[in-house]
Amino acid sequence: MVLSLSLLFNAAFPHVVPNTSQHYEYSTLSFNCKEFDVSPGWRLMRKVPTESTACGTSWGVFSGYICIFKHVFMGDSGQYWCESRDGKKSNTVNITITPGPVILESPLLPVMEGNTVSLRCKNKTASTNASTSIAFYKNGLFIKNISTSTLIIHNINKSHEGLYKCNMSGAGKSPESWLAVRSRDNTDYHMMTLLCYDQLPVLLYLLIRTVGTVLWVALLLLVLRKRQPWNN
């Protein structure tokens, strides 16, 4: 049951590669909806900026459960999610596409409270050297200057949640990205909410499949036993 709950929580979001919210123009992204394959007709949807369309219509190539999106542009920035034929939806992920040269590589999905998080300021046109000054901001307010490209936050908690960006000396600023933090106290409740409402068909499917497998194995063993000759 613990494994099932974990799978249900992980399935609440589409899987994106690379797993970060900001990307350069002309990058290639892949979105995976395989975690939702117990329901028929899952596909990747997006809202850019107000129009909702499916992968494989005027953008991306959809194959199986994966949408491959080559050569993204600024106009592809928006919300992306997995959706079934009967209207079930995953949580959304926010993707930002920029020509650069500076982006902030930060976790795309909510991070668990107490973990360590790295926010990397990346320059498309040049590597960061020791003399480069990088300023990090949260909710528009200055945090600190560092000479390395990565801001590391240890033992993260809800107070760290917010909009982050970086400013690299001589290169420019990155767009802002939202860093979401998931409280450990609410994790069990959140999983049970998914279990009782949105993901009940998933659990039902897993239960029926497990019971069916056990019955099939029991029947097979019974048949084999009856075929064995009697021992005198």
Secondary structure as GFF3:
##gff-version 3
##sequence-region A 1 232
A	DSSP	alpha_helix	2	10	.	.	.	ID=ss1
A	DSSP	beta_strand	15	17	.	.	.	ID=ss2
A	DSSP	beta_strand	22	24	.	.	.	ID=ss3
A	DSSP	beta_strand	29	32	.	.	.	ID=ss4
A	DSSP	three_ten_helix	34	36	.	.	.	ID=ss5
A	DSSP	beta_strand	43	47	.	.	.	ID=ss6
A	DSSP	beta_strand	52	54	.	.	.	ID=ss7
A	DSSP	beta_strand	61	63	.	.	.	ID=ss8
A	DSSP	beta_strand	66	69	.	.	.	ID=ss9
A	DSSP	three_ten_helix	74	76	.	.	.	ID=ss10
A	DSSP	beta_strand	78	83	.	.	.	ID=ss11
A	DSSP	beta_strand	93	98	.	.	.	ID=ss12
A	DSSP	beta_strand	102	105	.	.	.	ID=ss13
A	DSSP	beta_strand	111	112	.	.	.	ID=ss14
A	DSSP	beta_strand	117	123	.	.	.	ID=ss15
A	DSSP	beta_strand	134	138	.	.	.	ID=ss16
A	DSSP	beta_strand	141	146	.	.	.	ID=ss17
A	DSSP	beta_strand	150	153	.	.	.	ID=ss18
A	DSSP	three_ten_helix	158	160	.	.	.	ID=ss19
A	DSSP	beta_strand	162	168	.	.	.	ID=ss20
A	DSSP	beta_strand	172	173	.	.	.	ID=ss21
A	DSSP	beta_strand	177	179	.	.	.	ID=ss22
A	DSSP	beta_strand	181	182	.	.	.	ID=ss23
A	DSSP	alpha_helix	184	196	.	.	.	ID=ss24
A	DSSP	alpha_helix	200	227	.	.	.	ID=ss25
###
